[in-house]
Amino acid sequence: MSSPEAPEPLRYTGHLLRRAQQVHLAVWQREVSTEVTSVQFAALAVLDRLPGASQAELGADLFLDRSTIADVVSRMVRRGLLAREQDTTDKRRNVLSLTAAGRVTLETLRPRVEAIEPLLTGGLTSAERTDLRKLLDKMLAGTGEQGLLG
């Protein structure tokens, strides 16, 4: 019910996105983890793909501002999921890596994260799910906000 004829606020994209995020959070906490957030999972996945990335590089990849990524990384270091070390060639730069506990957490959560996709998009066909991701990517790119958040 998101047509222009829908009643307020259901006709507004922002309202629907907020509701979708609420559903995502509820499903995440019920099916994936109450201890690791979806942003923390994303950080683990990025560092698995880009071991030794700096905090700034991680923040850029996740489209998080400096203070937010600093908080996320600090929490994950305290929980033993990430290691932060000074770069041997550039003393101003810290590099991040998964700890053994971080790797186990990532591998434990990955199938759960994959399993919630149908819960979040159960009313869509496979092609519609692909289209939805493409449209959301296009929407974000069109706002110019991706660059402002990174």
C-alpha positions, 0 to 999 in steps of 0.5 A: 500500500505505497501508491500515491493514493495511500493515506499518510504516512503510508505514501512516503518512502521514508516512513516505509523504510523506517518500518522496514528497518523496525522489522529488520531489527526485530527479526535480527534480534529474534533469529540472528543475535541479541549480542551482535548488531547487524552493523557489527556483523557487517564489520566482521564480514568486511574485515574478513574480505579486507583483512588489515583495513584501517578504521577509516577504510572500514567506516567508508566501506560501511558508509559510517561516519568517523565517530560511529565507526570509532564507537563500533570498533571500540565495542568490538575490540572490548568484546574480543571480536577485533584486534586493533594494531598500529600499522608498521609502516604508518604509525598514525594508522591503525589496522584491524583484523578479526580475532579467533572469536571474531572469526567464529562469531562471523561463521556462526552468524553467517547462516543465520543472516542468510536465513532471515532473507526470506523472512524479510522478503517473504512476499517477494519472488527471487527476481523481485528481491534482486530488483529491490536490492538494485532499486535501493542501491540506485535510490541511495546513489541518487541521494548523494548521501552515500558519500556524506556518510562515509 
